[in-house]
Amino acid sequence: MALRSSVEIYNIHTRQSRVVWQTDELFEAPNWSPNGDYLMLNADGLIYRLSLDGDAAPQRVDTGFATLCNNDHGISPDGTLIAVSDKVEFGKSAIYVMPAEGGKPRLVTENLPSYWHGWSPDGKTFAYCGIRDQVFDIYMIGIDGKNETRLTFGEGRNDGPDYSPDGKWIYFNSSRTGLMQIWRVPSAGGAAERITDSNYGDWFPHLSPKGDKVVFVSYDAEVFDHPRDQHVRVRLMDADGGNVETLFELFGGQGTMNSPNWSPDGDEFAYVRYFPAA
């Protein structure tokens, strides 16, 4: 079997990785369940659960008509709901919510396309990237589909939002200064603050549940967007942007860690390493 995807976990204290599961199929974007028992991933438009108790293969989650899910998905803080981004119904990405065990998707975002990225700590609000008139910006909305709120206003491309554990900040990546860098904006609205100032293209910041660390992916500066199958770096920094370090390099990029991926205790994070397609 020619391997394509390796689902792995990295411990920020031991500085060691371990392999959870490998496959010849393309799997993406692991979310760690709040109870620590499983990872949720996507593959070929479907959503799967991968148990962390053994070496069993992932089990498909029933997502109803939503069978073109992308890698922007996540699990609610209490573990009872999941959010997915799917384009079956409208031909472009819309955000839906459904029971964690599977069921009928309920539409949250009427304005499209919208790509889910983060769940507020109280479980009441989503952060996501919305494209309106070809402009990529950061938005929030209640999971009941009410009160879409715009937090950025076309200052370059804005994407990949995720909440801080206290809910006060939304971290995201933005090209407003040229290269894609990590920024944060108050969830209540206000001026954005720059967090990274690097020579790489920095994408998909995820805050540790402890609120002290941010893990993210960095591309070579000349790479446009966030493609798959690139040599990238997984980097770690303090929440204020200090003490930036490269943890390791890998063949990955798109799908490696697009959505929230920390363990509940904040000691580890999950990611996907790829192998070149045959």
Secondary structure, 3 states (H helix, E strand, C coil): CCCCEEEEEEECCCCEEEEEEEECCCCEEEEECCCCCEEEEEECCEEEEEECCCCCCCEEECCCCCCCECCCCEECCCCCEEEEEECCCCCCCEEEEEECCCCCCEECCCCCCEEEEEECCCCCEEEEEEEECCEEEEEEEECCCCCCEECCCCCCCEEEEEECCCCCEEEEEECCCCCCEEEEEECCCCCCEECCCCCCEEEEEEECCCCCEEEEEEECCCCCCCCCCEEEEEEEEECCCCCCEEEEEEEECCCCCCCCCECCCCCEEEEEEECCCC
